[in-house]
Amino acid sequence: MLFLSTRISSNKYAVIAGLLLSLQSYSQIQPTPAADRLKSLQKRQALATRAGIPDLPFRNIGPSVMSGRVVDIDANPADPTEFYLAYATGGLWYTQNNGQSFVPIFDSEQVIGIGDIAVNWTSSERIIWVGTGEVNSSRSSYAGIGVYKSRDNGKNWTYAGLPESHHIGKIQLDPIDPNTAWVAVLGHLYSPNKERGVYKTSDGGKNWTQTLAIDENTGVVDLDINPANPRELFAAAWHRTRTAWNFEESGNTSGIYRSQDGGEHWSLVSGPSSGFINGPGVGRIGIAVSPKDPQVIYAVVDNQIPLPDTGKKISDTMYQLSELKGLSKMDFDALDDKKLANFLKVNYVPEQYSVASLKDMVRKETIKPTALYDYLFVDDGFQNKSVTGCEVYRSDDGGKQWNKTNTKPINIFSTYGYYFSKIYVSPINTEKIFILGYSAQLSADGGKTFSTIDKGNVHADHHALWINPKKDSHIINGNDGGCNISYDNGANWFKANTPAVAQYYAIAVDSTMPYRIYGGLQDNGSWYGPSTNEESPDWIDSGEYGFKRLNGGDGMQVQVDARDNSTVYSGSQFGYYYRFNLLQKTDVPIRPRHVMGEYPLRFNWQTPILLSSHNSDVLYIGSNRFHRSLAKGDRLQTLSNDLSNGARPGDVPFGTITTISESPLHFGLLYIGTDDGNIQLSRDGGYSWNNLGKPAKKNAGLPQGLFVSRVLASTWKEGRVYVTLNGYRNDHFNAYVFVSEDFGSNWRQIGNDLPMEPVNVIREDPKSERIIYVGTDGGLYASIDGGQGFMTLNKGLPASVPVHDIAIQKRANEIVLGTHGRSLYIGKLDALQAMVLPKPADVIKSE
């Protein structure tokens, strides 16, 4: 699941200064033009064929049981045992046996993220269209490069243009003319662009015409067609903007458009007099035309209009936060004890801060009278309110007039409807509709009432559905946990999850034999399993799958105490970590807390944690401040002030620490990086910090304002440190890798021949300082000359796959890749190391 959270600053003047600095920095980061990205794909292909690349075959060890995010499904209406699954970052897969097994058919292409697919089942050729770039607008929705097309069931692909589309919501094929298609282009995720709207081709994708364009922040997220009259189409426009610190999910320009001339011209049919929702609260819209009665059109909409504040209803029993703002000492002392006690309990204020202790602290001026307000203050745009959320509308006259169908709230999404808003209507029953959100729901009465059809083995967060046109109780569902199939309207389901398409954020390895791999996955918790795992259905007989779950939520970073290989630190998004004991099956929560009088801490979505390599009792955690425990996560100490440039108003945490590294050669020599571009050094265990990349610092040599994806202190030289910067959150795709030999005083860029792909991770080889590994949003690269030149290591890998993390198991001399879409890969390092390490004969000769 995706959640928005709070972000607060500790000093308003520091916030203003930091805001000005970061605004200046971000204004200099420009989106990468599509022409440059297309050239960069050629560069990647050249690196893959570079002479001298060693034979370093990778093996995929899964896991597959938890699967990954499905974004589209297309099945053969004549034989539904044949269908295609499109994954957000896992590629395109094909089955001919009702999902018992799949084969990937898009792995040869230089982009793997998919928004939508369309298959011409009636053509004599098997024509498949793929629109790249997921449309769900999440934190890891990768930008595509346009449309691809195959005429031989995926054996060969042709690029069909629209490179600035980035994120494609729907490809709609003409049911009569195989050369005519329309594409819903949502556009860039993190930057405005005019190439949004509806595009039409009449020559099979050779040429495109933008027939609907609204503005640079409003794209089209969904399309549907009148099957009885292909000249009539409906398009769902969506205004949305996203920055690293704020997501604007709705706007006045969201709405429904209709074309009556084959998509050449469009008119708004959801205006103020139509009965459809209007105004700034109109969010993402899904659209569906009834094939049985095309005059009936359904729409599901993410209504972002705030609900009335109901806080006053309980004001006689409990204070509201706003009532505690700006109090004097006398005002605070006069607060009603019972109402204040209820307020403390409801807001989970630690027990140490009782009514009596707080009033005593204010009287003695230990804290300010506004301290409690500051302690709980949030500026996330949602304080004391919620939004309407999911609504369903219906038109019975071809889109001229609309009526809301649901009389009761539909609680399948609220503040994160941007991740869902899909609707489907039965091909044979106009009154039967399905809507998708956190849960999947079915209505048999035209949207008046809904029932949930999720079951115990169906994952939450639904994104795609296929309905059998001959038997509408047969449905195929795609969600964050893969694919499920039902033959009885969702009363019972089975999984079709054989592809290894898990989306890893971070990984770690232990020292057992065979060693185990741990990692956190998008919306699928954290898992661990053996490096020798081989995917097979045999585990169903034994009931013991190789990988085991550690925790739920969105799994994040993992650290393992190598002294016992059973003490593991893991958790979920925004810094909710635990210390697990795998043998005793216990867990202890670990989370830094601010103290009364301070503003709340800010945690990154992937909050960094690190066990010291010098003493595994020492645990480091980063919020916007640096925290340390000398007792395995117990008794956490906050050692620093805010190490970022400060908070920003918005609904996404920003101004947070993203990476922590400690020198393996010197205890207490620490580096951190932040999401707003700060790189800081501490030489005293975290008590004092020096910002290494300030613009005023001469010869700093680093771009400003970019997300610091990794800082890595070298295992070879104490003064050497690497940093990787990532422009994903600016639609900026340059590859930034830097090295310093003097503790970050001066930096030199390396990897200048890397393609334009944001960099996620860098690792050193354990046997040669000349070898370094880099994982990007496009794959794995290695250098054998300290970063002067790189080669692609892709034998056994898809041509493109996001590598989010890299771990190296020294005893096995193996590299492990945590990919965001294709689970785990392992490769032996011997062949690559042999290119630079002295041969045994050379060693004897030198002696």
Secondary structure, DSSP 4 states (H G I P E B T S, - for coil): ---------S-HHHHHHHHHHHHHHHHT-PPPPHHHHHHHHHHHHHHHT-TT-----EEE----TT---EEEEEE-TT-TTSEEEEETTTEEEEESSTTS--EESSTTSS---EEEEEEETTSSSBEEEEEES-SS--TT------EEEESBTTSS-EE---TT--SEEEEEE-SS-TT-EEEEE---SSS--S--EEEEESSTTSS-EEEE--BTTEEEEEEEE-TT-TT-EEEEEEE-EE-SS-EE---TT-EEEEESSSSSS-EE-SSTTTTS--STTEEEEEEEE-SS-TT-EEEEEEEEEEPP--GGGGTTTS--GGGGTT--HHHHHTS-HHHHHHHHHHTT--TTS-HHHHHHHHHTTSS-TTHHHHHH---SS-TT--EEEEEEEEESSTTSS-EE--SS-BTT-STTGGG--EEEE-SS-TT-EEEESSSEEEESSTTSS-EE---TTS-S-EEEEEE-SS-TT-EEEEETTEEEEESSTTSS-EE---S---BEEEEEE--SSS-EEEEEETTTEEEEEETT----TTHHHHT--S-EEEE-SS----EE-TTTS-EEEEEEGGGEEEEEETTTTEEEEE-----TTSPPP---TT--EEE-SS-TT-EEEESSSEEEESBTTBS-EE--S--SS---SSSS--S-EEEEEE-TTSTT-EEEEETTS-EEEESSTTSS-EES--TTSTT----SS-EEEEEEE-SS-TT-EEEEEE-GGGT----EEEEESSTTSS-EEE-TTS-S--EEEEEE-SS-TT-EEEEESS-EEEESSTTSS-EE--TTS-SS--EEEEEEETTTTEEEEEEBSS-EEEEE-HHHHTTTSPPHHHHHHH-
